[in-house]
């Protein structure tokens, strides 16, 4: 008898919560997109393009690494033949 009563009360609670439209009560996010929610603390969020302003494409460090890679590829060109 007691288990039937608790089952009915749980079912009624779910019906009331879904009727009120409490966000996040039944489904994670409540149907809202990730960008609509609150942001994480600064140390915990992923950087975006706006956060990283000092990085340039083709900087001198990138060019130096590319040059070293090209030299190594020239030296190793005869060793590996499409394996």
PDB file with SEQRES, HELIX, SHEET and CRYST1 records, atoms N, CA, C and O in Angstrom:
SEQRES   1 A   83  UNK UNK UNK UNK UNK UNK UNK UNK UNK UNK UNK UNK UNK          
SEQRES   2 A   83  UNK UNK UNK UNK UNK UNK UNK UNK UNK UNK UNK UNK UNK          
SEQRES   3 A   83  UNK UNK UNK UNK UNK UNK UNK UNK UNK UNK UNK UNK UNK          
SEQRES   4 A   83  UNK UNK UNK UNK UNK UNK UNK UNK UNK UNK UNK UNK UNK          
SEQRES   5 A   83  UNK UNK UNK UNK UNK UNK UNK UNK UNK UNK UNK UNK UNK          
SEQRES   6 A   83  UNK UNK UNK UNK UNK UNK UNK UNK UNK UNK UNK UNK UNK          
SEQRES   7 A   83  UNK UNK UNK UNK UNK                                          
HELIX    1 AA1 UNK A    2  UNK A   20  1                                  19    
HELIX    2 AA2 UNK A   28  UNK A   31  5                                   4    
HELIX    3 AA3 UNK A   34  UNK A   36  5                                   3    
HELIX    4 AA4 UNK A   42  UNK A   44  5                                   3    
HELIX    5 AA5 UNK A   60  UNK A   76  1                                  17    
CRYST1    1.000    1.000    1.000  90.00  90.00  90.00 P 1           1          
ATOM      1  N   UNK A   1       0.823  -1.193   0.000  1.00  0.00           N  
ATOM      2  CA  UNK A   1       0.000   0.000   0.000  1.00  0.00           C  
ATOM      3  C   UNK A   1       0.873   1.267   0.000  1.00  0.00           C  
ATOM      4  O   UNK A   1       0.611   2.240  -0.707  1.00  0.00           O  
ATOM      5  N   UNK A   2       1.911   1.201   0.821  1.00  0.00           N  
ATOM      6  CA  UNK A   2       2.784   2.353   0.941  1.00  0.00           C  
ATOM      7  C   UNK A   2       3.545   2.604  -0.362  1.00  0.00           C  
ATOM      8  O   UNK A   2       3.717   3.760  -0.751  1.00  0.00           O  
ATOM      9  N   UNK A   3       4.000   1.558  -1.040  1.00  0.00           N  
ATOM     10  CA  UNK A   3       4.760   1.728  -2.275  1.00  0.00           C  
ATOM     11  C   UNK A   3       3.885   2.296  -3.389  1.00  0.00           C  
ATOM     12  O   UNK A   3       4.366   3.064  -4.222  1.00  0.00           O  
ATOM     13  N   UNK A   4       2.604   1.926  -3.413  1.00  0.00           N  
ATOM     14  CA  UNK A   4       1.681   2.472  -4.414  1.00  0.00           C  
ATOM     15  C   UNK A   4       1.475   3.962  -4.172  1.00  0.00           C  
ATOM     16  O   UNK A   4       1.430   4.751  -5.116  1.00  0.00           O  
ATOM     17  N   UNK A   5       1.351   4.343  -2.906  1.00  0.00           N  
ATOM     18  CA  UNK A   5       1.163   5.752  -2.545  1.00  0.00           C  
ATOM     19  C   UNK A   5       2.380   6.583  -2.966  1.00  0.00           C  
ATOM     20  O   UNK A   5       2.225   7.664  -3.533  1.00  0.00           O  
ATOM     21  N   UNK A   6       3.604   6.075  -2.688  1.00  0.00           N  
ATOM     22  CA  UNK A   6       4.809   6.798  -3.075  1.00  0.00           C  
ATOM     23  C   UNK A   6       4.951   6.876  -4.593  1.00  0.00           C  
ATOM     24  O   UNK A   6       5.424   7.883  -5.120  1.00  0.00           O  
ATOM     25  N   UNK A   7       4.552   5.840  -5.286  1.00  0.00           N  
ATOM     26  CA  UNK A   7       4.595   5.849  -6.742  1.00  0.00           C  
ATOM     27  C   UNK A   7       3.672   6.894  -7.334  1.00  0.00           C  
ATOM     28  O   UNK A   7       4.038   7.602  -8.272  1.00  0.00           O  
ATOM     29  N   UNK A   8       2.461   6.987  -6.776  1.00  0.00           N  
ATOM     30  CA  UNK A   8       1.492   7.979  -7.248  1.00  0.00           C  
ATOM     31  C   UNK A   8       1.990   9.392  -6.953  1.00  0.00           C  
ATOM     32  O   UNK A   8       1.853  10.288  -7.786  1.00  0.00           O  
ATOM     33  N   UNK A   9       2.570   9.593  -5.760  1.00  0.00           N  
ATOM     34  CA  UNK A   9       3.092  10.921  -5.413  1.00  0.00           C  
ATOM     35  C   UNK A   9       4.265  11.312  -6.325  1.00  0.00           C  
ATOM     36  O   UNK A   9       4.372  12.471  -6.726  1.00  0.00           O  
ATOM     37  N   UNK A  10       5.131  10.368  -6.652  1.00  0.00           N  
ATOM     38  CA  UNK A  10       6.247  10.666  -7.545  1.00  0.00           C  
ATOM     39  C   UNK A  10       5.744  11.014  -8.936  1.00  0.00           C  
ATOM     40  O   UNK A  10       6.265  11.929  -9.573  1.00  0.00           O  
ATOM     41  N   UNK A  11       4.744  10.297  -9.411  1.00  0.00           N  
ATOM     42  CA  UNK A  11       4.168  10.578 -10.715  1.00  0.00           C  
ATOM     43  C   UNK A  11       3.505  11.953 -10.744  1.00  0.00           C  
ATOM     44  O   UNK A  11       3.651  12.691 -11.718  1.00  0.00           O  
ATOM     45  N   UNK A  12       2.790  12.295  -9.698  1.00  0.00           N  
ATOM     46  CA  UNK A  12       2.168  13.613  -9.622  1.00  0.00           C  
ATOM     47  C   UNK A  12       3.223  14.727  -9.577  1.00  0.00           C  
ATOM     48  O   UNK A  12       3.049  15.784 -10.184  1.00  0.00           O  
ATOM     49  N   UNK A  13       4.307  14.478  -8.857  1.00  0.00           N  
ATOM     50  CA  UNK A  13       5.374  15.481  -8.784  1.00  0.00           C  
ATOM     51  C   UNK A  13       5.988  15.707 -10.167  1.00  0.00           C  
ATOM     52  O   UNK A  13       6.257  16.850 -10.537  1.00  0.00           O  
ATOM     53  N   UNK A  14       6.212  14.644 -10.933  1.00  0.00           N  
ATOM     54  CA  UNK A  14       6.750  14.791 -12.284  1.00  0.00           C  
ATOM     55  C   UNK A  14       5.797  15.540 -13.197  1.00  0.00           C  
ATOM     56  O   UNK A  14       6.228  16.345 -14.023  1.00  0.00           O  
ATOM     57  N   UNK A  15       4.515  15.283 -13.054  1.00  0.00           N  
ATOM     58  CA  UNK A  15       3.516  15.983 -13.868  1.00  0.00           C  
ATOM     59  C   UNK A  15       3.502  17.464 -13.541  1.00  0.00           C  
ATOM     60  O   UNK A  15       3.435  18.297 -14.445  1.00  0.00           O  
ATOM     61  N   UNK A  16       3.563  17.801 -12.264  1.00  0.00           N  
ATOM     62  CA  UNK A  16       3.544  19.213 -11.852  1.00  0.00           C  
ATOM     63  C   UNK A  16       4.805  19.918 -12.329  1.00  0.00           C  
ATOM     64  O   UNK A  16       4.738  21.049 -12.810  1.00  0.00           O  
ATOM     65  N   UNK A  17       5.952  19.264 -12.203  1.00  0.00           N  
ATOM     66  CA  UNK A  17       7.212  19.886 -12.633  1.00  0.00           C  
ATOM     67  C   UNK A  17       7.214  20.116 -14.130  1.00  0.00           C  
ATOM     68  O   UNK A  17       7.651  21.171 -14.591  1.00  0.00           O  
ATOM     69  N   UNK A  18       6.732  19.144 -14.906  1.00  0.00           N  
ATOM     70  CA  UNK A  18       6.714  19.325 -16.354  1.00  0.00           C  
ATOM     71  C   UNK A  18       5.689  20.374 -16.769  1.00  0.00           C  
ATOM     72  O   UNK A  18       5.898  21.072 -17.762  1.00  0.00           O  
ATOM     73  N   UNK A  19       4.583  20.503 -16.031  1.00  0.00           N  
ATOM     74  CA  UNK A  19       3.578  21.512 -16.358  1.00  0.00           C  
ATOM     75  C   UNK A  19       4.086  22.919 -16.063  1.00  0.00           C  
ATOM     76  O   UNK A  19       3.740  23.866 -16.769  1.00  0.00           O  
ATOM     77  N   UNK A  20       4.900  23.058 -15.029  1.00  0.00           N  
ATOM     78  CA  UNK A  20       5.435  24.373 -14.677  1.00  0.00           C  
ATOM     79  C   UNK A  20       6.569  24.779 -15.611  1.00  0.00           C  
ATOM     80  O   UNK A  20       6.888  25.962 -15.729  1.00  0.00           O  
ATOM     81  N   UNK A  21       7.166  23.815 -16.262  1.00  0.00           N  
ATOM     82  CA  UNK A  21       8.251  24.129 -17.196  1.00  0.00           C  
ATOM     83  C   UNK A  21       9.515  24.549 -16.495  1.00  0.00           C  
ATOM     84  O   UNK A  21      10.200  25.462 -16.957  1.00  0.00           O  
ATOM     85  N   UNK A  22       9.844  23.909 -15.391  1.00  0.00           N  
ATOM     86  CA  UNK A  22      11.061  24.230 -14.669  1.00  0.00           C  
ATOM     87  C   UNK A  22      12.247  23.795 -15.523  1.00  0.00           C  
ATOM     88  O   UNK A  22      12.381  22.608 -15.822  1.00  0.00           O  
ATOM     89  N   UNK A  23      13.117  24.735 -15.925  1.00  0.00           N  
ATOM     90  CA  UNK A  23      14.226  24.382 -16.811  1.00  0.00           C  
ATOM     91  C   UNK A  23      15.211  23.438 -16.134  1.00  0.00           C  
ATOM     92  O   UNK A  23      15.600  23.632 -14.982  1.00  0.00           O  
ATOM     93  N   UNK A  24      15.598  22.428 -16.871  1.00  0.00           N  
ATOM     94  CA  UNK A  24      16.598  21.500 -16.386  1.00  0.00           C  
ATOM     95  C   UNK A  24      16.080  20.458 -15.416  1.00  0.00           C  
ATOM     96  O   UNK A  24      16.865  19.662 -14.901  1.00  0.00           O  
ATOM     97  N   UNK A  25      14.793  20.437 -15.152  1.00  0.00           N  
ATOM     98  CA  UNK A  25      14.274  19.488 -14.183  1.00  0.00           C  
ATOM     99  C   UNK A  25      14.202  18.083 -14.768  1.00  0.00           C  
ATOM    100  O   UNK A  25      14.522  17.111 -14.084  1.00  0.00           O  
ATOM    101  N   UNK A  26      13.788  17.967 -16.020  1.00  0.00           N  
ATOM    102  CA  UNK A  26      13.640  16.643 -16.609  1.00  0.00           C  
ATOM    103  C   UNK A  26      14.712  16.341 -17.638  1.00  0.00           C  
ATOM    104  O   UNK A  26      15.134  15.191 -17.767  1.00  0.00           O  
ATOM    105  N   UNK A  27      15.157  17.339 -18.367  1.00  0.00           N  
ATOM    106  CA  UNK A  27      16.185  17.135 -19.378  1.00  0.00           C  
ATOM    107  C   UNK A  27      17.324  18.097 -19.099  1.00  0.00           C  
ATOM    108  O   UNK A  27      17.101  19.224 -18.656  1.00  0.00           O  
ATOM    109  N   UNK A  28      18.524  17.658 -19.354  1.00  0.00           N  
ATOM    110  CA  UNK A  28      19.667  18.506 -19.091  1.00  0.00           C  
ATOM    111  C   UNK A  28      19.649  19.714 -20.011  1.00  0.00           C  
ATOM    112  O   UNK A  28      19.558  19.571 -21.230  1.00  0.00           O  
ATOM    113  N   UNK A  29      19.733  20.880 -19.439  1.00  0.00           N  
ATOM    114  CA  UNK A  29      19.721  22.103 -20.217  1.00  0.00           C  
ATOM    115  C   UNK A  29      18.319  22.658 -20.416  1.00  0.00           C  
ATOM    116  O   UNK A  29      18.185  23.836 -20.750  1.00  0.00           O  
ATOM    117  N   UNK A  30      17.296  21.887 -20.231  1.00  0.00           N  
ATOM    118  CA  UNK A  30      15.934  22.367 -20.359  1.00  0.00           C  
ATOM    119  C   UNK A  30      15.593  22.845 -21.752  1.00  0.00           C  
ATOM    120  O   UNK A  30      14.716  23.695 -21.906  1.00  0.00           O  
ATOM    121  N   UNK A  31      16.262  22.323 -22.781  1.00  0.00           N  
ATOM    122  CA  UNK A  31      15.976  22.717 -24.147  1.00  0.00           C  
ATOM    123  C   UNK A  31      16.711  23.964 -24.601  1.00  0.00           C  
ATOM    124  O   UNK A  31      16.558  24.387 -25.747  1.00  0.00           O  
ATOM    125  N   UNK A  32      17.507  24.560 -23.724  1.00  0.00           N  
ATOM    126  CA  UNK A  32      18.254  25.749 -24.103  1.00  0.00           C  
ATOM    127  C   UNK A  32      19.608  25.332 -24.655  1.00  0.00           C  
ATOM    128  O   UNK A  32      20.122  24.265 -24.319  1.00  0.00           O  
ATOM    129  N   UNK A  33      20.175  26.167 -25.492  1.00  0.00           N  
ATOM    130  CA  UNK A  33      21.489  25.848 -26.055  1.00  0.00           C  
ATOM    131  C   UNK A  33      22.568  26.132 -25.013  1.00  0.00           C  
ATOM    132  O   UNK A  33      22.297  26.753 -23.985  1.00  0.00           O  
ATOM    133  N   UNK A  34      23.777  25.681 -25.278  1.00  0.00           N  
ATOM    134  CA  UNK A  34      24.890  25.853 -24.359  1.00  0.00           C  
ATOM    135  C   UNK A  34      25.237  27.325 -24.166  1.00  0.00           C  
ATOM    136  O   UNK A  34      25.675  27.720 -23.085  1.00  0.00           O  
ATOM    137  N   UNK A  35      25.048  28.129 -25.188  1.00  0.00           N  
ATOM    138  CA  UNK A  35      25.445  29.538 -25.109  1.00  0.00           C  
ATOM    139  C   UNK A  35      24.477  30.383 -24.302  1.00  0.00           C  
ATOM    140  O   UNK A  35      24.832  31.484 -23.881  1.00  0.00           O  
ATOM    141  N   UNK A  36      23.267  29.900 -24.075  1.00  0.00           N  
ATOM    142  CA  UNK A  36      22.294  30.681 -23.327  1.00  0.00           C  
ATOM    143  C   UNK A  36      22.523  30.612 -21.826  1.00  0.00           C  
ATOM    144  O   UNK A  36      22.057  31.484 -21.093  1.00  0.00           O  
ATOM    145  N   UNK A  37      23.227  29.596 -21.359  1.00  0.00           N  
ATOM    146  CA  UNK A  37      23.420  29.388 -19.931  1.00  0.00           C  
ATOM    147  C   UNK A  37      24.502  30.289 -19.368  1.00  0.00           C  
ATOM    148  O   UNK A  37      25.126  31.055 -20.102  1.00  0.00           O  
ATOM    149  N   UNK A  38      24.721  30.197 -18.078  1.00  0.00           N  
ATOM    150  CA  UNK A  38      25.767  31.018 -17.460  1.00  0.00           C  
ATOM    151  C   UNK A  38      27.144  30.532 -17.879  1.00  0.00           C  
ATOM    152  O   UNK A  38      27.336  29.355 -18.181  1.00  0.00           O  
ATOM    153  N   UNK A  39      28.091  31.446 -17.892  1.00  0.00           N  
ATOM    154  CA  UNK A  39      29.446  31.096 -18.283  1.00  0.00           C  
ATOM    155  C   UNK A  39      30.194  30.529 -17.085  1.00  0.00           C  
ATOM    156  O   UNK A  39      29.891  30.851 -15.936  1.00  0.00           O  
ATOM    157  N   UNK A  40      31.161  29.692 -17.368  1.00  0.00           N  
ATOM    158  CA  UNK A  40      32.001  29.136 -16.324  1.00  0.00           C  
ATOM    159  C   UNK A  40      32.983  30.203 -15.851  1.00  0.00           C  
ATOM    160  O   UNK A  40      33.131  31.256 -16.471  1.00  0.00           O  
ATOM    161  N   UNK A  41      33.643  29.908 -14.750  1.00  0.00           N  
ATOM    162  CA  UNK A  41      34.662  30.821 -14.246  1.00  0.00           C  
ATOM    163  C   UNK A  41      35.762  30.955 -15.290  1.00  0.00           C  
ATOM    164  O   UNK A  41      35.919  30.073 -16.135  1.00  0.00           O  
ATOM    165  N   UNK A  42      36.516  32.030 -15.248  1.00  0.00           N  
ATOM    166  CA  UNK A  42      37.486  32.343 -16.284  1.00  0.00           C  
ATOM    167  C   UNK A  42      38.510  31.222 -16.442  1.00  0.00           C  
ATOM    168  O   UNK A  42      38.898  30.919 -17.571  1.00  0.00           O  
ATOM    169  N   UNK A  43      38.949  30.613 -15.384  1.00  0.00           N  
ATOM    170  CA  UNK A  43      39.946  29.558 -15.478  1.00  0.00           C  
ATOM    171  C   UNK A  43      39.400  28.231 -15.959  1.00  0.00           C  
ATOM    172  O   UNK A  43      40.174  27.311 -16.223  1.00  0.00           O  
ATOM    173  N   UNK A  44      38.085  28.106 -16.081  1.00  0.00           N  
ATOM    174  CA  UNK A  44      37.474  26.832 -16.416  1.00  0.00           C  
ATOM    175  C   UNK A  44      36.847  26.787 -17.802  1.00  0.00           C  
ATOM    176  O   UNK A  44      36.388  25.725 -18.223  1.00  0.00           O  
ATOM    177  N   UNK A  45      36.811  27.888 -18.515  1.00  0.00           N  
ATOM    178  CA  UNK A  45      36.154  27.880 -19.824  1.00  0.00           C  
ATOM    179  C   UNK A  45      37.174  27.744 -20.942  1.00  0.00           C  
ATOM    180  O   UNK A  45      38.358  28.033 -20.768  1.00  0.00           O  
ATOM    181  N   UNK A  46      36.690  27.300 -22.089  1.00  0.00           N  
ATOM    182  CA  UNK A  46      37.544  27.138 -23.250  1.00  0.00           C  
ATOM    183  C   UNK A  46      37.785  28.500 -23.900  1.00  0.00           C  
ATOM    184  O   UNK A  46      36.857  29.303 -24.005  1.00  0.00           O  
ATOM    185  N   UNK A  47      39.015  28.772 -24.335  1.00  0.00           N  
ATOM    186  CA  UNK A  47      39.266  30.060 -24.980  1.00  0.00           C  
ATOM    187  C   UNK A  47      38.605  30.119 -26.355  1.00  0.00           C  
ATOM    188  O   UNK A  47      38.505  29.113 -27.057  1.00  0.00           O  
ATOM    189  N   UNK A  48      38.164  31.296 -26.718  1.00  0.00           N  
ATOM    190  CA  UNK A  48      37.575  31.529 -28.031  1.00  0.00           C  
ATOM    191  C   UNK A  48      38.551  32.347 -28.868  1.00  0.00           C  
ATOM    192  O   UNK A  48      39.615  32.734 -28.384  1.00  0.00           O  
ATOM    193  N   UNK A  49      38.200  32.606 -30.097  1.00  0.00           N  
ATOM    194  CA  UNK A  49      39.052  33.404 -30.963  1.00  0.00           C  
ATOM    195  C   UNK A  49      39.233  34.818 -30.448  1.00  0.00           C  
ATOM    196  O   UNK A  49      40.274  35.437 -30.672  1.00  0.00           O  
ATOM    197  N   UNK A  50      38.226  35.333 -29.759  1.00  0.00           N  
ATOM    198  CA  UNK A  50      38.326  36.686 -29.210  1.00  0.00           C  
ATOM    199  C   UNK A  50      39.267  36.721 -28.008  1.00  0.00           C  
ATOM    200  O   UNK A  50      39.898  37.746 -27.749  1.00  0.00           O  
ATOM    201  N   UNK A  51      39.369  35.605 -27.266  1.00  0.00           N  
ATOM    202  CA  UNK A  51      40.245  35.563 -26.099  1.00  0.00           C  
ATOM    203  C   UNK A  51      41.717  35.514 -26.489  1.00  0.00           C  
ATOM    204  O   UNK A  51      42.570  36.018 -25.758  1.00  0.00           O  
ATOM    205  N   UNK A  52      42.019  34.913 -27.633  1.00  0.00           N  
ATOM    206  CA  UNK A  52      43.398  34.738 -28.076  1.00  0.00           C  
ATOM    207  C   UNK A  52      43.663  35.752 -29.180  1.00  0.00           C  
ATOM    208  O   UNK A  52      43.353  35.509 -30.346  1.00  0.00           O  
ATOM    209  N   UNK A  53      44.231  36.878 -28.806  1.00  0.00           N  
ATOM    210  CA  UNK A  53      44.450  37.940 -29.774  1.00  0.00           C  
ATOM    211  C   UNK A  53      45.898  38.014 -30.228  1.00  0.00           C  
ATOM    212  O   UNK A  53      46.160  38.501 -31.328  1.00  0.00           O  
ATOM    213  N   UNK A  54      46.860  37.547 -29.415  1.00  0.00           N  
ATOM    214  CA  UNK A  54      48.268  37.699 -29.744  1.00  0.00           C  
ATOM    215  C   UNK A  54      48.781  36.670 -30.734  1.00  0.00           C  
ATOM    216  O   UNK A  54      49.901  36.808 -31.226  1.00  0.00           O  
ATOM    217  N   UNK A  55      48.002  35.648 -31.043  1.00  0.00           N  
ATOM    218  CA  UNK A  55      48.467  34.596 -31.938  1.00  0.00           C  
ATOM    219  C   UNK A  55      48.213  35.014 -33.379  1.00  0.00           C  
ATOM    220  O   UNK A  55      47.098  35.388 -33.743  1.00  0.00           O  
ATOM    221  N   UNK A  56      49.248  34.946 -34.182  1.00  0.00           N  
ATOM    222  CA  UNK A  56      49.130  35.291 -35.589  1.00  0.00           C  
ATOM    223  C   UNK A  56      49.459  34.072 -36.418  1.00  0.00           C  
ATOM    224  O   UNK A  56      50.296  33.255 -36.037  1.00  0.00           O  
ATOM    225  N   UNK A  57      48.804  33.956 -37.542  1.00  0.00           N  
ATOM    226  CA  UNK A  57      49.129  32.860 -38.445  1.00  0.00           C  
ATOM    227  C   UNK A  57      50.426  33.209 -39.158  1.00  0.00           C  
ATOM    228  O   UNK A  57      50.621  34.338 -39.608  1.00  0.00           O  
ATOM    229  N   UNK A  58      51.301  32.230 -39.251  1.00  0.00           N  
ATOM    230  CA  UNK A  58      52.555  32.446 -39.965  1.00  0.00           C  
ATOM    231  C   UNK A  58      53.548  33.272 -39.180  1.00  0.00           C  
ATOM    232  O   UNK A  58      54.302  34.041 -39.776  1.00  0.00           O  
ATOM    233  N   UNK A  59      53.578  33.145 -37.863  1.00  0.00           N  
ATOM    234  CA  UNK A  59      54.539  33.913 -37.079  1.00  0.00           C  
ATOM    235  C   UNK A  59      55.946  33.372 -37.313  1.00  0.00           C  
ATOM    236  O   UNK A  59      56.105  32.319 -37.931  1.00  0.00           O  
ATOM    237  N   UNK A  60      56.944  34.059 -36.840  1.00  0.00           N  
ATOM    238  CA  UNK A  60      58.331  33.675 -37.096  1.00  0.00           C  
ATOM    239  C   UNK A  60      58.659  32.322 -36.477  1.00  0.00           C  
ATOM    240  O   UNK A  60      59.439  31.561 -37.049  1.00  0.00           O  
ATOM    241  N   UNK A  61      58.081  32.008 -35.325  1.00  0.00           N  
ATOM    242  CA  UNK A  61      58.325  30.707 -34.695  1.00  0.00           C  
ATOM    243  C   UNK A  61      57.739  29.589 -35.555  1.00  0.00           C  
ATOM    244  O   UNK A  61      58.361  28.538 -35.706  1.00  0.00           O  
ATOM    245  N   UNK A  62      56.557  29.803 -36.115  1.00  0.00           N  
ATOM    246  CA  UNK A  62      55.938  28.811 -36.989  1.00  0.00           C  
ATOM    247  C   UNK A  62      56.758  28.608 -38.257  1.00  0.00           C  
ATOM    248  O   UNK A  62      56.904  27.486 -38.742  1.00  0.00           O  
ATOM    249  N   UNK A  63      57.284  29.695 -38.780  1.00  0.00           N  
ATOM    250  CA  UNK A  63      58.093  29.596 -39.998  1.00  0.00           C  
ATOM    251  C   UNK A  63      59.392  28.853 -39.738  1.00  0.00           C  
ATOM    252  O   UNK A  63      59.863  28.106 -40.596  1.00  0.00           O  
ATOM    253  N   UNK A  64      59.980  29.053 -38.551  1.00  0.00           N  
ATOM    254  CA  UNK A  64      61.222  28.361 -38.213  1.00  0.00           C  
ATOM    255  C   UNK A  64      60.971  26.859 -38.071  1.00  0.00           C  
ATOM    256  O   UNK A  64      61.781  26.051 -38.524  1.00  0.00           O  
ATOM    257  N   UNK A  65      59.871  26.490 -37.454  1.00  0.00           N  
ATOM    258  CA  UNK A  65      59.537  25.072 -37.302  1.00  0.00           C  
ATOM    259  C   UNK A  65      59.242  24.457 -38.667  1.00  0.00           C  
ATOM    260  O   UNK A  65      59.654  23.329 -38.938  1.00  0.00           O  
ATOM    261  N   UNK A  66      58.540  25.179 -39.522  1.00  0.00           N  
ATOM    262  CA  UNK A  66      58.243  24.666 -40.857  1.00  0.00           C  
ATOM    263  C   UNK A  66      59.525  24.467 -41.658  1.00  0.00           C  
ATOM    264  O   UNK A  66      59.653  23.481 -42.384  1.00  0.00           O  
ATOM    265  N   UNK A  67      60.466  25.383 -41.537  1.00  0.00           N  
ATOM    266  CA  UNK A  67      61.733  25.260 -42.255  1.00  0.00           C  
ATOM    267  C   UNK A  67      62.514  24.043 -41.760  1.00  0.00           C  
ATOM    268  O   UNK A  67      63.090  23.309 -42.563  1.00  0.00           O  
ATOM    269  N   UNK A  68      62.536  23.827 -40.449  1.00  0.00           N  
ATOM    270  CA  UNK A  68      63.226  22.665 -39.888  1.00  0.00           C  
ATOM    271  C   UNK A  68      62.550  21.369 -40.341  1.00  0.00           C  
ATOM    272  O   UNK A  68      63.231  20.389 -40.642  1.00  0.00           O  
ATOM    273  N   UNK A  69      61.229  21.359 -40.391  1.00  0.00           N  
ATOM    274  CA  UNK A  69      60.503  20.181 -40.860  1.00  0.00           C  
ATOM    275  C   UNK A  69      60.799  19.895 -42.333  1.00  0.00           C  
ATOM    276  O   UNK A  69      60.970  18.739 -42.719  1.00  0.00           O  
ATOM    277  N   UNK A  70      60.860  20.936 -43.148  1.00  0.00           N  
ATOM    278  CA  UNK A  70      61.162  20.758 -44.569  1.00  0.00           C  
ATOM    279  C   UNK A  70      62.561  20.186 -44.764  1.00  0.00           C  
ATOM    280  O   UNK A  70      62.764  19.306 -45.599  1.00  0.00           O  
ATOM    281  N   UNK A  71      63.538  20.693 -43.982  1.00  0.00           N  
ATOM    282  CA  UNK A  71      64.905  20.176 -44.075  1.00  0.00           C  
ATOM    283  C   UNK A  71      64.955  18.702 -43.675  1.00  0.00           C  
ATOM    284  O   UNK A  71      65.641  17.909 -44.320  1.00  0.00           O  
ATOM    285  N   UNK A  72      64.251  18.337 -42.640  1.00  0.00           N  
ATOM    286  CA  UNK A  72      64.221  16.950 -42.193  1.00  0.00           C  
ATOM    287  C   UNK A  72      63.552  16.065 -43.239  1.00  0.00           C  
ATOM    288  O   UNK A  72      64.011  14.950 -43.485  1.00  0.00           O  
ATOM    289  N   UNK A  73      62.493  16.538 -43.847  1.00  0.00           N  
ATOM    290  CA  UNK A  73      61.814  15.770 -44.895  1.00  0.00           C  
ATOM    291  C   UNK A  73      62.725  15.536 -46.099  1.00  0.00           C  
ATOM    292  O   UNK A  73      62.677  14.471 -46.715  1.00  0.00           O  
ATOM    293  N   UNK A  74      63.555  16.526 -46.436  1.00  0.00           N  
ATOM    294  CA  UNK A  74      64.493  16.368 -47.538  1.00  0.00           C  
ATOM    295  C   UNK A  74      65.526  15.291 -47.217  1.00  0.00           C  
ATOM    296  O   UNK A  74      65.884  14.484 -48.075  1.00  0.00           O  
ATOM    297  N   UNK A  75      66.003  15.289 -45.960  1.00  0.00           N  
ATOM    298  CA  UNK A  75      67.004  14.311 -45.553  1.00  0.00           C  
ATOM    299  C   UNK A  75      66.412  12.899 -45.480  1.00  0.00           C  
ATOM    300  O   UNK A  75      67.098  11.926 -45.794  1.00  0.00           O  
ATOM    301  N   UNK A  76      65.160  12.782 -45.072  1.00  0.00           N  
ATOM    302  CA  UNK A  76      64.525  11.472 -44.929  1.00  0.00           C  
ATOM    303  C   UNK A  76      63.813  11.029 -46.198  1.00  0.00           C  
ATOM    304  O   UNK A  76      63.233   9.943 -46.219  1.00  0.00           O  
ATOM    305  N   UNK A  77      63.836  11.820 -47.239  1.00  0.00           N  
ATOM    306  CA  UNK A  77      63.111  11.506 -48.460  1.00  0.00           C  
ATOM    307  C   UNK A  77      63.525  10.199 -49.092  1.00  0.00           C  
ATOM    308  O   UNK A  77      62.669   9.497 -49.628  1.00  0.00           O  
ATOM    309  N   UNK A  78      64.799   9.834 -49.056  1.00  0.00           N  
ATOM    310  CA  UNK A  78      65.272   8.610 -49.675  1.00  0.00           C  
ATOM    311  C   UNK A  78      65.072   7.372 -48.824  1.00  0.00           C  
ATOM    312  O   UNK A  78      65.170   6.255 -49.333  1.00  0.00           O  
ATOM    313  N   UNK A  79      64.795   7.544 -47.540  1.00  0.00           N  
ATOM    314  CA  UNK A  79      64.659   6.407 -46.638  1.00  0.00           C  
ATOM    315  C   UNK A  79      63.291   5.747 -46.791  1.00  0.00           C  
ATOM    316  O   UNK A  79      63.205   4.535 -46.987  1.00  0.00           O  
ATOM    317  N   UNK A  80      62.257   6.515 -46.705  1.00  0.00           N  
ATOM    318  CA  UNK A  80      60.898   5.981 -46.753  1.00  0.00           C  
ATOM    319  C   UNK A  80      60.308   6.271 -48.136  1.00  0.00           C  
ATOM    320  O   UNK A  80      60.282   7.421 -48.575  1.00  0.00           O  
ATOM    321  N   UNK A  81      59.847   5.246 -48.806  1.00  0.00           N  
ATOM    322  CA  UNK A  81      59.306   5.425 -50.167  1.00  0.00           C  
ATOM    323  C   UNK A  81      57.847   5.040 -50.206  1.00  0.00           C  
ATOM    324  O   UNK A  81      57.472   4.045 -50.826  1.00  0.00           O  
ATOM    325  N   UNK A  82      57.027   5.826 -49.546  1.00  0.00           N  
ATOM    326  CA  UNK A  82      55.576   5.622 -49.592  1.00  0.00           C  
ATOM    327  C   UNK A  82      55.093   4.429 -48.787  1.00  0.00           C  
ATOM    328  O   UNK A  82      54.063   3.843 -49.120  1.00  0.00           O  
ATOM    329  N   UNK A  83      55.801   4.059 -47.751  1.00  0.00           N  
ATOM    330  CA  UNK A  83      55.359   2.910 -46.953  1.00  0.00           C  
ATOM    331  C   UNK A  83      54.256   3.286 -45.997  1.00  0.00           C  
ATOM    332  O   UNK A  83      53.769   2.436 -45.251  1.00  0.00           O  
TER     333      UNK A  83                                                      
END                                                                             
